[in-house]
Amino acid sequence: MQLPSWILVVVICTISLQPPCMSSFQGDRIISLPGQPQVTFHQYSGYITIDEKQQRALFYYFVEAESDPDSKPLVLWFNGGPGCSSVGVGAFQEHGPFRPTSDGTLLRNYYSWNKEANMLYLESPAGIGFSYSENTSFYNYVSDYITAQDNLVFLQNWFDRYPQYKNRDFYITGESYAGHYVPQLAQLILQSGSKINLKGIAIGNPLVEFETDKRSTGTFYWSHGLVSDDTYRLMETTCTISQLLREDTLLGYKNITAACLRVEDLLSKEISNDIDFYDVIADVCLSSGDSQGLVQTQNHPFRSKTRSLLSLQSAQEHPQILQAPENIDPCVGINAYYYLNRKEVQQALNAKLVGVANWTTCTSVTNYDFTNLLIPTIDIVGYLVRSGIRVLLYSGDQDTVIPFIATRSNAQSLAKALGLRTTVSYRAWYMDKQVGGWTQVYDDILTYATIRGGSHMVPWSSPGRSLALFRAFLAGKPLPKEA
């Protein structure tokens, strides 16, 4: 009988008592989370120190595959923001194994991505979620460069703690501003000569080219009936969404032009406050609790007087509880907030609060350099494709923040620039005899896909289709055709 890899590591560590055995991953084992249903897979969470001198450490949550974890790949997940929690959003609201409920218990997510892979959720950079820096001067200026460097150090140190995964097929995934985090880390892995076995990246509703991504928002508003023809013409001729966001958030509101002020006023009047801009067909949370105050960051990009210009990841990240096949609860983000702020939950997660009173979905601590948003990462994605790394760019088609229009345009432009040929022509893909979305594949290495009815956070709004997309990506296969 072949022993599981973690048992072998424990045996070796017991004999040798040498690093990394002295800090064995078994110390991070989660016995059980409060209110958790019984499961057969193992969970781990804790800290990986990035800088001993500055006492900077990143928090992670690791969930083994539901079955046969020794044969399945390792997948790293990032949420965006910049400044939002991969644990609190990705793991506990999107595609982790559990969903918190209003009564403080956890429901099993039957569309969890750990059905297909060993899932690693990372709160990065320091200051996000439970991650921290004892030297608080670190928070004064954080950039994409710093984040990528810290993420690489995290991975190298994490593999030292979990050596059985060092040679495992490895994928980096994420959504939104992870359109920066994911390709930048992947590029650094390749350029560093690391022996990490990187096979591919997948990014949902990704920010990879600011001008294209945000300019398409106006077209999406108009095509979905959110604004009038007259307002749309103004957005196309006098002040685009990308221009408005640059002037309002990145350059300072005092510099905003009169034309952009007029457009912003019209958007505020025409678009209802009861529309979720991350999912225009979804109902919003009607909880009596202060959902905005509980979970939204005070220091995120794209904040504006107009609710239509919310950040890439904010209080609207409220994915669903899966009680039945796909039963959506728009208030699950509030449930996650209360759950992760319970002391017994933090103890079970081996987590602690350093320099903050509460865990938050999106941070108000870290001062991120928002000018980084303007720097395209699509060329880095191209570098990865040229290096033989498989790439999936996907979009929920009901998101206004980074619409599928932009993702499709970016994929097509990249394929043309790289001289890739179409190997799967644009077509519908299917799940359970229903159209799951549309897809196009270039040279079997670059895939574009939409999820029909999907939001900015696809695994929230479309958990079944999200899992089908994830499964096909890991298998390196085209999405299913009509049966």
Buried (B, 14 or more C-beta within 10 A) or exposed (E): EEEBBBEBBBEBBEEEEEEBBEBBBBEBBBEEBBBBEEBEBBBBBBBBBBBEEBBBBBBBBBBBBBEEBBEBBBBBBBBBBBBBBBBBBBBBBBBBBBBBBBEBBBBBBBBBBBBBBBBBBBBBBBBBBBBBBBEBEBBEEBBBEBBBBBBBBBBBBBBBBBBBBBEBBBBBBBBBBBBBBBBBBBBBBBEEEBEBBBBBBBBBBBBBBBBBBBBBBBBBBBEBEBBBEEBBEBBEEBBBBBBBBBBBBBEEEEEBEEBBBBBBEBBBEBBEEEBBBBBBEBEBBEBEBEBEEBBBBEBBBBBBEBBBBBBBBBBBBBBBBBEEEBEBBBBBBBBBBBBBBBEEBBEBBBBEBBEBEEBBBBBBBBBBBBEBBEBBBBBBBBBBBEEEBBBBBBBBBBBBBBBBBBBBBBBBBBBEEBEBEEBBEEBBBBBEEEEBBBBBBBEBBBBBBBBBBBBBBBBBBBBBBBBBBBBBBBEEEBBBEEE
